[in-house]
Amino acid sequence: MSAPRLLLVTPTFHGYWRAISSALQRRGYAVSSHLYDRRNAAGKIGEKLGRELPARLGLRSATTSDHTERAAKAVRSFRPDILLVVKGDILGADFWAAASGIPRRALWLYDELRRTSHTPVTLRAAGPIASYSPLDVADLRARGLESLHVPLAHDTDTDISARSAQSEVVFVGAKYPKRESILTTLYAAGVPVRAYGRDWSGHPIDRARTWRLRGSRLPTGRDLLRQDAYAVMAAATAALNIHGDQDGFTMRTFEVSGVGGLQLIDRADVTDHYEPGREVLVFDTAAEAIDLSRRALADPTWARRIREAGRARTLAEHTFDHRVTFLERLWA
C-alpha cells in the first residue's frame, strides 16, 4: 500500500514547517509542503509597505490574493489524500473552496483565534481544528465545530552548535511591556541579562525593520536563527519564558527545556507539561525571578539537575513526533 499523500500548507514561521513535515514523514505520510507566505526580497519590501506600514497608520492593508491563488493552485494540482493547514488565516475564499474538495483535512492553530483573521466561514471550511489554546478549543466545540487541544512542541531535528557556558539570564523573542519590565527589573537588581531579537537590538538595520529610533537600554543581541537561539538558551545560566495575554503555552516552553536550558517560566499552570521545581522553575513576580536567577548563578549543580530532568521530560512527551499522533485523530 502506498503512503497517504499529505499536503502541508503552512507559513514559513521560523522554519517550523520542516519539523512538522519530518514528523509526518516519520509517521508514514508522503508529504509535500506549500509555504503560502514565502517571499523574495522584493516581496519582503512589499510586505512592509503593503501590510505593516498601513497597519501602523491605521489604514487598510493590501490584499493577499497572491497567497490565496498560489495556495489554491497547490491544492488543486497536488490533489492530496490529506490536507493539513497551519494557521492559514490570510488565505481567502478561493483557497478554502479548493480545500473543501479534500474530505480529509484539518487546521492547526498556534495562536489564539482573536489574533487571527479567521471567520466563522473559514473555520467551518477548514474541517476539524487543532489549537494550542484550551479556551479556543472549548469555544469552537460550543459552536459545534470539531476541535482538539494539541500543545506546541520542541523540534528535535534542528542541530545546535555547542557554546561555552554563559553567566547570563537570557530572553529570546519579541519585546512586549511585561517582558521589558521583568528584564529591566532583573538588570537593575544586578542580574546579568541579555535580550535577543530585532525588537530589542540597537543595530540600525533592526531599528529600521521595527520602525524605532533607538534601541533598548538593556544588554541586547540581534535576531537569532532558531538553531542559534537554541544554542544561546542551552548555554545561558537560565532562559526566561514570559507569556503575554495567552492561555496556550508558547513553543519556547518546550524548546528551552528540550535543548537542556534552565527554564524560568511565569505560568504556574505549566504543571500540565512539567513539574515545577524539578523540571522547570516557576516565578510569579520579578522578585521571584531575581531570587531564582541568583540561585542558578550560585548553584550550577542544582541548576543542572533541573535542566536534565526538563530535557528528559521533553524528549519523552513533547516533540513534534508526539504531536503528530494527536493531529492524526482529526483525519483518521
Contacts in CASP RR format, 6 or more apart in sequence:
PFRMAT RR
TARGET T0000
AUTHOR 0000-0000-0000
METHOD contacts of the structure
MODEL  1
MSAPRLLLVTPTFHGYWRAISSALQRRGYAVSSHLYDRRNAAGKIGEKLG
RELPARLGLRSATTSDHTERAAKAVRSFRPDILLVVKGDILGADFWAAAS
GIPRRALWLYDELRRTSHTPVTLRAAGPIASYSPLDVADLRARGLESLHV
PLAHDTDTDISARSAQSEVVFVGAKYPKRESILTTLYAAGVPVRAYGRDW
SGHPIDRARTWRLRGSRLPTGRDLLRQDAYAVMAAATAALNIHGDQDGFT
MRTFEVSGVGGLQLIDRADVTDHYEPGREVLVFDTAAEAIDLSRRALADP
TWARRIREAGRARTLAEHTFDHRVTFLERLWA
2 30 0 8 1.000
3 28 0 8 1.000
3 29 0 8 1.000
3 30 0 8 1.000
4 28 0 8 1.000
4 29 0 8 1.000
4 30 0 8 1.000
4 81 0 8 1.000
4 82 0 8 1.000
5 29 0 8 1.000
5 30 0 8 1.000
5 32 0 8 1.000
5 78 0 8 1.000
5 79 0 8 1.000
5 80 0 8 1.000
5 81 0 8 1.000
5 82 0 8 1.000
6 24 0 8 1.000
6 29 0 8 1.000
6 30 0 8 1.000
6 31 0 8 1.000
6 32 0 8 1.000
6 80 0 8 1.000
6 81 0 8 1.000
6 82 0 8 1.000
6 83 0 8 1.000
6 84 0 8 1.000
7 31 0 8 1.000
7 32 0 8 1.000
7 33 0 8 1.000
7 34 0 8 1.000
7 74 0 8 1.000
7 75 0 8 1.000
7 78 0 8 1.000
7 80 0 8 1.000
7 82 0 8 1.000
7 83 0 8 1.000
7 84 0 8 1.000
8 17 0 8 1.000
8 20 0 8 1.000
8 21 0 8 1.000
8 24 0 8 1.000
8 31 0 8 1.000
8 32 0 8 1.000
8 33 0 8 1.000
8 34 0 8 1.000
8 84 0 8 1.000
8 86 0 8 1.000
9 33 0 8 1.000
9 34 0 8 1.000
9 36 0 8 1.000
9 71 0 8 1.000
9 74 0 8 1.000
9 75 0 8 1.000
9 83 0 8 1.000
9 84 0 8 1.000
9 85 0 8 1.000
9 86 0 8 1.000
9 88 0 8 1.000
9 91 0 8 1.000
10 16 0 8 1.000
10 17 0 8 1.000
10 20 0 8 1.000
10 33 0 8 1.000
10 34 0 8 1.000
10 35 0 8 1.000
10 36 0 8 1.000
10 85 0 8 1.000
10 86 0 8 1.000
10 87 0 8 1.000
11 17 0 8 1.000
11 35 0 8 1.000
11 36 0 8 1.000
11 37 0 8 1.000
11 86 0 8 1.000
11 87 0 8 1.000
11 88 0 8 1.000
12 35 0 8 1.000
12 37 0 8 1.000
12 38 0 8 1.000
13 86 0 8 1.000
13 87 0 8 1.000
13 110 0 8 1.000
14 226 0 8 1.000
15 226 0 8 1.000
16 155 0 8 1.000
16 251 0 8 1.000
17 33 0 8 1.000
17 35 0 8 1.000
17 86 0 8 1.000
18 155 0 8 1.000
18 157 0 8 1.000
19 153 0 8 1.000
19 155 0 8 1.000
19 156 0 8 1.000
19 157 0 8 1.000
19 158 0 8 1.000
19 320 0 8 1.000
20 84 0 8 1.000
20 86 0 8 1.000
20 320 0 8 1.000
20 324 0 8 1.000
21 31 0 8 1.000
21 33 0 8 1.000
22 157 0 8 1.000
22 320 0 8 1.000
23 319 0 8 1.000
23 320 0 8 1.000
23 321 0 8 1.000
23 323 0 8 1.000
23 324 0 8 1.000
24 31 0 8 1.000
24 84 0 8 1.000
24 324 0 8 1.000
25 31 0 8 1.000
26 321 0 8 1.000
27 321 0 8 1.000
27 324 0 8 1.000
27 325 0 8 1.000
27 328 0 8 1.000
29 82 0 8 1.000
32 78 0 8 1.000
32 80 0 8 1.000
34 70 0 8 1.000
34 71 0 8 1.000
34 74 0 8 1.000
34 78 0 8 1.000
36 67 0 8 1.000
36 70 0 8 1.000
36 71 0 8 1.000
36 88 0 8 1.000
36 90 0 8 1.000
36 91 0 8 1.000
37 67 0 8 1.000
37 90 0 8 1.000
39 46 0 8 1.000
39 47 0 8 1.000
46 62 0 8 1.000
50 61 0 8 1.000
50 62 0 8 1.000
51 61 0 8 1.000
51 62 0 8 1.000
52 61 0 8 1.000
54 60 0 8 1.000
54 61 0 8 1.000
54 62 0 8 1.000
55 61 0 8 1.000
56 211 0 8 1.000
64 90 0 8 1.000
64 91 0 8 1.000
64 92 0 8 1.000
65 92 0 8 1.000
67 90 0 8 1.000
67 91 0 8 1.000
68 90 0 8 1.000
68 91 0 8 1.000
68 92 0 8 1.000
68 93 0 8 1.000
68 94 0 8 1.000
68 95 0 8 1.000
69 94 0 8 1.000
71 91 0 8 1.000
71 95 0 8 1.000
71 98 0 8 1.000
72 94 0 8 1.000
72 95 0 8 1.000
72 97 0 8 1.000
72 98 0 8 1.000
75 83 0 8 1.000
75 95 0 8 1.000
75 98 0 8 1.000
75 99 0 8 1.000
75 102 0 8 1.000
76 98 0 8 1.000
80 102 0 8 1.000
81 104 0 8 1.000
82 102 0 8 1.000
82 104 0 8 1.000
82 105 0 8 1.000
82 106 0 8 1.000
82 331 0 8 1.000
83 99 0 8 1.000
83 102 0 8 1.000
83 104 0 8 1.000
83 105 0 8 1.000
83 106 0 8 1.000
84 105 0 8 1.000
84 106 0 8 1.000
84 107 0 8 1.000
84 108 0 8 1.000
84 327 0 8 1.000
84 331 0 8 1.000
85 91 0 8 1.000
85 99 0 8 1.000
85 105 0 8 1.000
85 106 0 8 1.000
85 107 0 8 1.000
85 108 0 8 1.000
85 126 0 8 1.000
86 107 0 8 1.000
86 108 0 8 1.000
86 110 0 8 1.000
87 108 0 8 1.000
87 109 0 8 1.000
87 110 0 8 1.000
87 111 0 8 1.000
87 116 0 8 1.000
88 107 0 8 1.000
88 116 0 8 1.000
88 118 0 8 1.000
89 116 0 8 1.000
89 117 0 8 1.000
89 118 0 8 1.000
89 122 0 8 1.000
90 117 0 8 1.000
91 122 0 8 1.000
92 122 0 8 1.000
93 121 0 8 1.000
96 121 0 8 1.000
96 122 0 8 1.000
96 125 0 8 1.000
96 126 0 8 1.000
97 125 0 8 1.000
99 105 0 8 1.000
99 125 0 8 1.000
99 126 0 8 1.000
100 125 0 8 1.000
104 331 0 8 1.000
105 126 0 8 1.000
105 127 0 8 1.000
105 128 0 8 1.000
105 331 0 8 1.000
106 126 0 8 1.000
106 127 0 8 1.000
106 128 0 8 1.000
106 129 0 8 1.000
106 130 0 8 1.000
106 327 0 8 1.000
106 330 0 8 1.000
106 331 0 8 1.000
107 123 0 8 1.000
107 126 0 8 1.000
107 127 0 8 1.000
107 128 0 8 1.000
107 129 0 8 1.000
107 130 0 8 1.000
108 129 0 8 1.000
108 130 0 8 1.000
108 131 0 8 1.000
108 150 0 8 1.000
108 327 0 8 1.000
109 116 0 8 1.000
109 129 0 8 1.000
109 130 0 8 1.000
109 131 0 8 1.000
109 132 0 8 1.000
109 133 0 8 1.000
109 136 0 8 1.000
110 132 0 8 1.000
110 152 0 8 1.000
110 251 0 8 1.000
111 132 0 8 1.000
111 133 0 8 1.000
112 133 0 8 1.000
112 135 0 8 1.000
112 136 0 8 1.000
112 246 0 8 1.000
112 247 0 8 1.000
112 248 0 8 1.000
113 131 0 8 1.000
113 133 0 8 1.000
113 136 0 8 1.000
113 139 0 8 1.000
113 140 0 8 1.000
118 126 0 8 1.000
120 143 0 8 1.000
123 129 0 8 1.000
123 140 0 8 1.000
123 143 0 8 1.000
123 145 0 8 1.000
124 145 0 8 1.000
127 145 0 8 1.000
127 146 0 8 1.000
127 330 0 8 1.000
128 145 0 8 1.000
128 146 0 8 1.000
128 147 0 8 1.000
128 148 0 8 1.000
128 330 0 8 1.000
128 331 0 8 1.000
129 140 0 8 1.000
129 145 0 8 1.000
129 146 0 8 1.000
129 147 0 8 1.000
129 148 0 8 1.000
129 330 0 8 1.000
130 147 0 8 1.000
130 148 0 8 1.000
130 149 0 8 1.000
130 150 0 8 1.000
130 326 0 8 1.000
130 327 0 8 1.000
130 330 0 8 1.000
131 137 0 8 1.000
131 140 0 8 1.000
131 147 0 8 1.000
131 148 0 8 1.000
131 149 0 8 1.000
131 150 0 8 1.000
132 149 0 8 1.000
132 150 0 8 1.000
132 151 0 8 1.000
132 152 0 8 1.000
132 248 0 8 1.000
132 249 0 8 1.000
133 149 0 8 1.000
133 246 0 8 1.000
133 247 0 8 1.000
133 248 0 8 1.000
134 149 0 8 1.000
134 247 0 8 1.000
134 248 0 8 1.000
135 247 0 8 1.000
136 147 0 8 1.000
136 247 0 8 1.000
137 147 0 8 1.000
137 148 0 8 1.000
137 149 0 8 1.000
140 146 0 8 1.000
140 147 0 8 1.000
141 147 0 8 1.000
146 330 0 8 1.000
148 326 0 8 1.000
148 327 0 8 1.000
148 329 0 8 1.000
148 330 0 8 1.000
150 323 0 8 1.000
150 326 0 8 1.000
150 327 0 8 1.000
151 248 0 8 1.000
151 249 0 8 1.000
151 254 0 8 1.000
151 273 0 8 1.000
151 318 0 8 1.000
151 323 0 8 1.000
152 249 0 8 1.000
152 250 0 8 1.000
152 251 0 8 1.000
152 253 0 8 1.000
152 254 0 8 1.000
152 323 0 8 1.000
153 251 0 8 1.000
153 254 0 8 1.000
153 318 0 8 1.000
153 319 0 8 1.000
153 320 0 8 1.000
153 322 0 8 1.000
153 323 0 8 1.000
154 251 0 8 1.000
154 254 0 8 1.000
154 255 0 8 1.000
154 257 0 8 1.000
154 258 0 8 1.000
154 259 0 8 1.000
154 314 0 8 1.000
154 315 0 8 1.000
154 318 0 8 1.000
154 319 0 8 1.000
154 320 0 8 1.000
155 226 0 8 1.000
155 255 0 8 1.000
155 319 0 8 1.000
155 320 0 8 1.000
156 315 0 8 1.000
156 319 0 8 1.000
156 320 0 8 1.000
156 321 0 8 1.000
157 320 0 8 1.000
158 226 0 8 1.000
158 227 0 8 1.000
158 230 0 8 1.000
159 227 0 8 1.000
160 227 0 8 1.000
160 228 0 8 1.000
160 230 0 8 1.000
160 231 0 8 1.000
160 234 0 8 1.000
160 259 0 8 1.000
161 227 0 8 1.000
161 228 0 8 1.000
161 231 0 8 1.000
162 231 0 8 1.000
162 235 0 8 1.000
163 231 0 8 1.000
163 232 0 8 1.000
163 234 0 8 1.000
163 235 0 8 1.000
164 235 0 8 1.000
165 235 0 8 1.000
165 237 0 8 1.000
166 232 0 8 1.000
166 235 0 8 1.000
166 236 0 8 1.000
166 237 0 8 1.000
167 192 0 8 1.000
167 237 0 8 1.000
167 297 0 8 1.000
168 192 0 8 1.000
168 193 0 8 1.000
168 194 0 8 1.000
168 219 0 8 1.000
168 236 0 8 1.000
168 237 0 8 1.000
169 186 0 8 1.000
169 191 0 8 1.000
169 192 0 8 1.000
169 193 0 8 1.000
169 194 0 8 1.000
169 236 0 8 1.000
169 237 0 8 1.000
169 238 0 8 1.000
169 239 0 8 1.000
169 240 0 8 1.000
169 264 0 8 1.000
169 293 0 8 1.000
169 296 0 8 1.000
170 193 0 8 1.000
170 194 0 8 1.000
170 195 0 8 1.000
170 196 0 8 1.000
170 232 0 8 1.000
170 233 0 8 1.000
170 236 0 8 1.000
170 238 0 8 1.000
170 239 0 8 1.000
170 240 0 8 1.000
171 179 0 8 1.000
171 183 0 8 1.000
171 193 0 8 1.000
171 194 0 8 1.000
171 195 0 8 1.000
171 196 0 8 1.000
171 239 0 8 1.000
171 240 0 8 1.000
171 242 0 8 1.000
172 195 0 8 1.000
172 196 0 8 1.000
172 197 0 8 1.000
172 224 0 8 1.000
172 229 0 8 1.000
172 232 0 8 1.000
172 233 0 8 1.000
172 239 0 8 1.000
172 252 0 8 1.000
173 179 0 8 1.000
173 195 0 8 1.000
173 196 0 8 1.000
173 197 0 8 1.000
173 199 0 8 1.000
173 252 0 8 1.000
174 197 0 8 1.000
174 199 0 8 1.000
175 195 0 8 1.000
175 197 0 8 1.000
175 199 0 8 1.000
175 200 0 8 1.000
175 216 0 8 1.000
176 242 0 8 1.000
176 244 0 8 1.000
178 242 0 8 1.000
178 244 0 8 1.000
179 195 0 8 1.000
179 240 0 8 1.000
179 242 0 8 1.000
180 216 0 8 1.000
180 218 0 8 1.000
181 286 0 8 1.000
182 240 0 8 1.000
182 242 0 8 1.000
182 266 0 8 1.000
182 286 0 8 1.000
182 289 0 8 1.000
183 193 0 8 1.000
183 195 0 8 1.000
183 218 0 8 1.000
183 240 0 8 1.000
184 217 0 8 1.000
184 218 0 8 1.000
185 286 0 8 1.000
185 289 0 8 1.000
185 290 0 8 1.000
186 193 0 8 1.000
186 286 0 8 1.000
186 289 0 8 1.000
186 290 0 8 1.000
186 293 0 8 1.000
187 193 0 8 1.000
187 218 0 8 1.000
187 219 0 8 1.000
189 290 0 8 1.000
191 290 0 8 1.000
191 293 0 8 1.000
191 294 0 8 1.000
191 297 0 8 1.000
192 219 0 8 1.000
192 237 0 8 1.000
192 297 0 8 1.000
193 218 0 8 1.000
193 219 0 8 1.000
194 218 0 8 1.000
194 219 0 8 1.000
194 220 0 8 1.000
194 221 0 8 1.000
195 216 0 8 1.000
195 218 0 8 1.000
195 219 0 8 1.000
195 220 0 8 1.000
195 221 0 8 1.000
196 220 0 8 1.000
196 221 0 8 1.000
196 222 0 8 1.000
196 223 0 8 1.000
196 224 0 8 1.000
196 229 0 8 1.000
196 232 0 8 1.000
197 206 0 8 1.000
197 220 0 8 1.000
197 221 0 8 1.000
197 222 0 8 1.000
197 223 0 8 1.000
197 224 0 8 1.000
198 206 0 8 1.000
198 209 0 8 1.000
198 210 0 8 1.000
198 222 0 8 1.000
198 223 0 8 1.000
199 206 0 8 1.000
199 210 0 8 1.000
200 215 0 8 1.000
200 216 0 8 1.000
200 218 0 8 1.000
200 220 0 8 1.000
200 221 0 8 1.000
201 207 0 8 1.000
201 215 0 8 1.000
201 216 0 8 1.000
201 220 0 8 1.000
201 221 0 8 1.000
201 222 0 8 1.000
201 223 0 8 1.000
202 214 0 8 1.000
202 215 0 8 1.000
202 216 0 8 1.000
202 220 0 8 1.000
203 222 0 8 1.000
206 222 0 8 1.000
206 223 0 8 1.000
207 213 0 8 1.000
207 214 0 8 1.000
207 215 0 8 1.000
224 232 0 8 1.000
229 255 0 8 1.000
230 255 0 8 1.000
230 259 0 8 1.000
231 259 0 8 1.000
232 239 0 8 1.000
233 239 0 8 1.000
233 255 0 8 1.000
233 256 0 8 1.000
233 259 0 8 1.000
233 260 0 8 1.000
233 261 0 8 1.000
234 259 0 8 1.000
234 260 0 8 1.000
234 261 0 8 1.000
236 261 0 8 1.000
236 262 0 8 1.000
237 262 0 8 1.000
237 293 0 8 1.000
237 296 0 8 1.000
237 297 0 8 1.000
237 303 0 8 1.000
238 261 0 8 1.000
238 262 0 8 1.000
238 263 0 8 1.000
238 264 0 8 1.000
238 281 0 8 1.000
238 292 0 8 1.000
238 293 0 8 1.000
238 296 0 8 1.000
238 303 0 8 1.000
239 252 0 8 1.000
239 256 0 8 1.000
239 261 0 8 1.000
239 262 0 8 1.000
239 263 0 8 1.000
239 264 0 8 1.000
240 264 0 8 1.000
240 265 0 8 1.000
240 289 0 8 1.000
241 250 0 8 1.000
241 252 0 8 1.000
241 253 0 8 1.000
241 256 0 8 1.000
241 263 0 8 1.000
241 264 0 8 1.000
241 265 0 8 1.000
241 266 0 8 1.000
242 266 0 8 1.000
243 249 0 8 1.000
243 250 0 8 1.000
243 265 0 8 1.000
243 266 0 8 1.000
243 267 0 8 1.000
249 267 0 8 1.000
249 270 0 8 1.000
249 273 0 8 1.000
253 263 0 8 1.000
253 265 0 8 1.000
253 270 0 8 1.000
253 273 0 8 1.000
254 273 0 8 1.000
254 314 0 8 1.000
254 318 0 8 1.000
254 319 0 8 1.000
256 262 0 8 1.000
256 263 0 8 1.000
257 263 0 8 1.000
257 274 0 8 1.000
257 279 0 8 1.000
257 280 0 8 1.000
257 307 0 8 1.000
257 310 0 8 1.000
257 311 0 8 1.000
257 313 0 8 1.000
257 314 0 8 1.000
257 318 0 8 1.000
258 310 0 8 1.000
258 311 0 8 1.000
258 314 0 8 1.000
258 315 0 8 1.000
258 318 0 8 1.000
259 311 0 8 1.000
260 307 0 8 1.000
260 308 0 8 1.000
260 310 0 8 1.000
260 311 0 8 1.000
261 307 0 8 1.000
261 311 0 8 1.000
262 281 0 8 1.000
262 296 0 8 1.000
262 303 0 8 1.000
262 306 0 8 1.000
262 307 0 8 1.000
263 274 0 8 1.000
263 280 0 8 1.000
263 281 0 8 1.000
263 310 0 8 1.000
264 280 0 8 1.000
264 281 0 8 1.000
264 282 0 8 1.000
264 283 0 8 1.000
264 289 0 8 1.000
264 292 0 8 1.000
264 293 0 8 1.000
265 280 0 8 1.000
265 281 0 8 1.000
265 282 0 8 1.000
265 283 0 8 1.000
266 282 0 8 1.000
266 283 0 8 1.000
266 284 0 8 1.000
266 289 0 8 1.000
267 282 0 8 1.000
268 276 0 8 1.000
268 282 0 8 1.000
268 284 0 8 1.000
270 276 0 8 1.000
270 280 0 8 1.000
270 282 0 8 1.000
273 313 0 8 1.000
273 317 0 8 1.000
273 318 0 8 1.000
274 280 0 8 1.000
274 310 0 8 1.000
274 313 0 8 1.000
275 309 0 8 1.000
275 313 0 8 1.000
276 282 0 8 1.000
277 306 0 8 1.000
278 306 0 8 1.000
278 309 0 8 1.000
279 306 0 8 1.000
279 309 0 8 1.000
279 310 0 8 1.000
279 313 0 8 1.000
280 306 0 8 1.000
280 310 0 8 1.000
281 292 0 8 1.000
281 296 0 8 1.000
281 306 0 8 1.000
283 289 0 8 1.000
283 292 0 8 1.000
295 302 0 8 1.000
295 303 0 8 1.000
296 302 0 8 1.000
296 303 0 8 1.000
END
